[in-house]
Amino acid sequence: MDSDRGVSPNMDKKLPSLSKEFLSLLTIAAPLAAAYLAEIAMMLTDMAIVGRLGNLELAAVGLTGDLMFAIMLFCMAAISMIGVLVAEAIGTGDKYSAARQVRLGLVLSVGLAIPGMMLIWFLVPLLSRTGQDPQVLAYGELYLHAAVWCFLPSIWFVVLREFVAALSRPSSVMIITLLAVGLNALLSYGLVFGAFGLPALGVSGAGWATSIVCWFMFFALLWYVLRSKHFREFPIFKRDREGTLTGCWQILVLGAPLGGIALMEEGMFATIAILIGSISAVALAASQIVISTISISFVVVMAIGEAAAIRVALSIGEGKPAQARRAGLLGLGSGVVFMSIAACIFLAAPKLLAAMFISIDDPANQDVVEIAAGLFVIAGVFQIFDGMGAISVRALRGMRDTFVPMWVAVVGYWGFGVPGGYLLGFVFGYGTAGVWWGLAIGLSITAIVLTRRFMKFSARNT
């Protein structure tokens, strides 16, 4: 932890006002939240468009898309350590080191993308051993073989996103992502149904649209970084004599546990989807509707957590551990308030939320709607805990505490969440709802332990 490396607790006797700290947090979090919501909008757009083809196509894109995202999320989370390292370097006034971290992140991204893309390409043959509907798998393979090409630009985009966020200038990310929403909607609709003079590719069209849009996002953000005056003092493409492999390895050592945490959580959701898929395609479609919806609230607290991590790391780089603790606590409080509002919405209007994806008046969809309505109630119960965990783990990241939180996630998600879901769903016979209650247990336990660790860890040297 940086605050243990000779930092005096007396270096930040006078803290900025709470309103000023909140404004600093909001300056980073709000554009990131808008950008993340735009990314979710792209996914929801794809699902809404594909859902018009049928329930099987919707289930296929939901299931295989979740698994692909789980693999990508490991790489994205691991490389997100760049934001903390850049913020620390800025806090100490070392712009050269900040630029070098970005350069190393771009190189490391290639090393992470190659095996990730290979795994995604051969994912469906592995899934065929889990008892999934053969038609769902056939559609899923078409989607994956087109969407896999978004892998590398997505990770590169994360590197640049962390860089601009660490400099408290994430508005560019928001603008680019919002533009990408419109582009994705046009491309996805055109390539799925053959509109606008484009070929009708069905399910694979949604995958190709995703790949094209991801490359657009990366090149747009790269252009902004290279042209903007705010980044001219950071020579991110200037070669140096320091070892590239050594630098990449140092980032990976710190970032891999973050990837592990993300993989544990996303893997839990993917496993839950596989378990529910073995019950029925209808149950899987309902589950995917709820997972897609709760991802909307989750990305907002994720943005708050990212902002908290940057504020914590910047404060530690400046030698102000008390300010770092308060930044984390402010992030936690903000996340709890937001997730409380989201929980109320899920509990009050579950069928209205389901209507975003399918026609709730169509008799053929009634089973999906009823199952989804019940799952929204469960999701509303664990929303606050999920938000607490997302922010706590990122605030801990800002203090370079990544290894222990990874093991907390392993035990919470896979010691309680997945086994609990299996026991409640299949052994005790509660079906889809039982699987989701297991998910709620795993998320809640993990969040409580991570929040407690942040409270204890951040109290040191303050």
N, C-alpha and C positions, 0 to 999 in steps of 0.2 A: 504494500500500500504506500502511495506517495507520501501521505501525511505522516508516516513513520520515519521518513528518510531525512531526519534532521530538521523538520519543520517545527518551529516554535509556536505553541498555542497562543502566544501573546502578539503574534503578528497581525491579528485581525480583531483588535479590541473593539473598534468601531465598525459595526456592520451597517450596510446600506439599509434603508427603510424597507419594510416588508412590501410596500407597494412597488418600490423600485425593483426589488428582486422578482416580484410577480410579473412586472412588465418585461423584465429581461427573459424570464421563462416563457412568457406568452409570445414574445417576438420570435422565438425559435419554434415553439410548439404549434402556433396557429398555422403558419404556412405549411409546416410538415404535416399537420393533421389534414389540411385541405388536400395536399398532395396524396397522402395515403388514402383518403376517401375517394379521390379521383381514381386511384389504382383499383380500389374495391369496385368503383362504378364500372370500370372496364370489365372486371370479372363477372359482375352481376349482369352487365349488358350481354356478355357472351352466353351466360346461362339462360337469360331471358330469350335470346335469339335461338339458341339451340333447343330450349324447351318447347319452342313452336314445332320442332320436328317430332317430338314425342317424349314420353316419360323415360324410355330406355336411353335415348340420346342424352337427356338431362342427367340421368344417373351416371352415365358413362363419363361425361365431362366433369361432373362433380367428383366422382371417385378418383379417376386418374389425374385430374387436375390437382386435387388435394395432395396426392402422393408426389407428383412432380414438384409442387410447391414446397413440400416437406424437404425434399432434397436440395432445392434451391435455397431454402431458408437457412439450412446449415451453413452454406457458403456465405450468404448475405450477412448472417449474424456474426460469423467469424470475422469477416472483413469489416464489420461495423466498428471494430475496435479502433479503426483509423480515426474516427471522430474524437474519441477520448485522447488518443496520442497527439492529434493535432491541437486539440484544446489545451492540453498540458503544455505543449511546446509554445503556444501563443501566450499562455499565462506566464511563462518564464522569459518571453521576449525572443525566442529562438525561431525565427521565420524559416531559416534554412532547414532545420530539423522538421518543421511542420510540412514543408514542401516535400522533403524526402519520404516522409511517411505516406503521402499520397502516391508518389511514384512507386514505392514498394507495393502499395496496395493494388495498383493496376497490374503489376507483374504477377503478384500472388494470385490474382483473380483468374489468370489463365491456367495456372496450375490446379486450381480448384474446379474450374469449369470442365476440363477434359474428362476426368473420371465421372463427374456428375452427369454429363450429357450421355456418356456410354450407359450408365445405369438407367437413365430415363428411357433410352432407346429399347432396352430389353426388359422393361418393367412388366409389360403385359404377360409374357410367358411365365414370369414369377407369380403374378396374380392368379393365373389359371389354376394354381394349386390350392386356392383358398375357397373354392366353391362358389365363385361369382357366376352370374348369368352369362353364358357364352356370347349373347348378343351385346350385352353391356361391354364386355371385354373387346369385342370386335370394333365397336365404335370408339372405345377408349384408345385403342392402338392407332387408329386413324388420326385422332386428335393429338396424341403424344408425338408422333413422328413429324408433325408439322410445328407444334409448339416448342419442341426441344431447342430450336435455333434462337430462342429468346434468352437462353441461359447466360451466355457470356456478356452480352450488352447489359443485362439486368444487374449483374454483379459489378461491372464497371460503373454503371449508373449509381450504385450504392456508394462506391468509393468517392465519387465526385459529390454526391449528395451529403455525405458525412463531412467532407471538406468545407463546402459552402455553409453548412449548418454550424460547424465549429467557429466560423467567422461571423455567426449571427446574420447571415444573408441567405436564408433558405427560400425567399420569395420566388427566385428563379425556378426552383424545383416545383413549386406550386403552379406557376404559369405554364411550364412545359408539360406537366402532368395533366392539367386541365385541357390543354390543346390535344393531348394524346387521347383523352376520353372521346372527343368528337371524331377524331381520326379512326379510332378503334371501332366505334359504332358503325361508321360508314363502311369500313373494310370488312368487319365481321358480317354485317347484314349482306353486303354485296357478295362476299365469297361463300357464304352459306347458301344463299338463295339464288345467286346469279344475277343480282341487280346491278345497275350502273355500268353495264357492259362487262362485268367481271364474270369469270366462270363459276358455275354452281358446284361447289365442292362439298357441300353438306357439313358434317361435323368437323372434318379437317380444315374447312375454311376458317373456322373460329381460331384454330391453332395457328394457321398462317397469318391471320390478322394480328394475333398477339406477338408473333415474332417480328413482323414488320414494324409494329408500333414501338417495341422495345429498342430496336436499333435507332429509330427516330429519336426517342427520348435521350439515349446516350449521346448521340451526335449533337443534339441541340444543347445539352448541358455542357458538353465539352467546348462547343463554340462559345458559349457564354463565359466560361472560365478563362478561355484563352483571350477573349476580346475585352473583358471587363477590367477597368482600372483598379478595382478593389483587390485583384489577385495578381497584379503585376510584380509585386514584391515577393511572390512565392514561385520560384523556378521549378515547377513540378516535373518538367521534362529535361532538366539539366543533369547530365551524367556526373557522377562523383566517383571517387576512388574507394569509397567504403564498400564492403562486401554486400552485394545484393542478396545472395542466398542467406547470409547470416541475418540480414535485416528482415527478410521475409519470414525466416524461421522464428525470430523474436515476436513478430506480429502474430504468427500462427499459434505460438505457445500461449499467448494471452487471449487470442480470439477463438481458438478451438473450443474451449469450454463454453463460450457464448453460443457457438454453433451447436454444441451438444445440448444446451438448454433448449434452444429453439427446436432442435430435432426431437428432443424428448416430448415437448408439448405438441408439436405438429404431428409427430409420429403417433402420439396418443389419439389425436383426433382422427388420423388416418386409420388406425387400428379399430377405433370405434366404428368408423364407416364400414370397414371390412366385416366386422361382427354383425352390424345391422344389415349389410348386404346379404349375409348368409341367411337372414330371416326372410326377407323379400325385397324385390325391386321397389315396391311401393313404400316400404319403410325407409329404404335408402334414399329415395327421392325426397321424402318428408324431412329426413335428417339433414340432407344437403341444403334444403331451404333454410333451416334454422341455423346451421353452421355459417352459411353465407351471410345471413342477417346479423348474427352476433359479431361477425368479423368487422362490421361497420363500427360498432361501439368500441371494439378492441383496438382498432387502428388509431382511434383518437387518444386513448390512454397510452398507446405505444408512442405516439408523438410527444405526449407529455413526458413520458419516461425518457425518450431520446433527449429532449430539452433539459431534463433534470440531470442526465448523465453528463452533458456538455457543461452545464453550469457547475456541477460538482467537480469535474476534472479541471476546469478553468480556475476555480477557486483554490484547488489544491496546488496547481501550478504556480499560483500567486502566493502560496504559503498562508492560506486562510481557511483552515479546517472547520472553524465554526460556521463560516459562511457556506461552506460545502454542505454541512449537515442541514442547515436551514433550507438550502435549495432543494435537497432531497425530500425534506419534510413537506415543503410547500408543494412539490410535485405530487406527493402521496395524497395530501389533502384535496388537491384539485381533481385527482383521479377518482377518489371516493365520491365526491359530489357528482361528477359527470356520470359515473356508473350507476349511482342511485337513481338518477333520472332515466337512464336507459332501462334499468330493471323495471321501473314503473310502466314504461311503454310496453315492454314485452308482456307483462302481466295483464295489462289493460286491453291490448288490441292484437292478440295472436293471429286471428284469422285475417285481419286487415293486412298484417305483415306478410302472411302467406300469399296474399293476392298480388304481391309484387312479382311473383314467379309463375303462378298458374291461375287459371280461372276458377274461383271458388264456387261459382254457380254451376259449373259443368258437373253433372252427376258422376262422370267417369273419374273425377278428381276428388270425390268426397272422402275417400279413405286417406288419401295423402293429406288433405286439409285437417282432418280430425287428429291424425297422428302428430302433425306439425304443431297444432294448437297446444297439445299436451307437452310437447318438448319445449315450446317457448316458455311455459311456466317454469320448467326446471332451469332453463337458461337464465330466467330472471332471478332465480334464487342465488346462483353463483356469480352473477355479474360483478358485484363489489369485490369479492375475493379475487376474481380474475384480474381486475384492474390493479388491486394492491400488489399482486405478484408481478405484473408486467412492469410497474414503475419501480418497485423495490429492486428487482434484478438489474435494471438499468442504472439506478442510482449506485448500486454496489459496483457496477462496471466502471463508473466514473472514478471509483477509488481503487481500481485494478483488482477487485475481489471477484474473481470469476470461477475459480476451481471448486470451492466449497458450494456455491450456489448451483453449480452443475449437478453435484451429487444430491443436493436437496431435490432438484427436479427429477433425477433418476428415481429416487425413493418415492417422492410424492406422486409422480405420474404413473410410474410402472410398478411401484409397490402397492399403491392404493387405487389409483384411477382405473387402469386397465383390468387388473384382477377383480376389483370391486364391480366394474361394469359386467364382466363375464359372470361372476357369481350371481349378481342381482338379476341379470337379463336371462341367463340360461339355466343356472342351477336352481334358483328360486322361482324361475318362471315369470318374471315381470316383463320380459320381452324388451322391446325398444326403449321404453321408459326406464327400465332397470339398468340398461347399458348407460343411459345418460345420467342416472343418479350416481353411478360409479365415476363418471367423468366429473361430476360436480364435487364429489368427495376428494378426488385427486387434486383438482385445481385449488380447492379451499385449503387443504392441508399444506400444500406447497406455498401458497400465498402467505399464510400465517407464519411459517418458519422463515421465509425470506424477509418479511417485514420486520420480524423480531431481530433477525441478523443485522439488517440495516440500522435499526435503532441502537443496537449494541456496538456495531462496528464504527458507526459515524460518531459515537460519543467519545472515542479515543482522541486524546490530544486537544479536546475542545475545552 
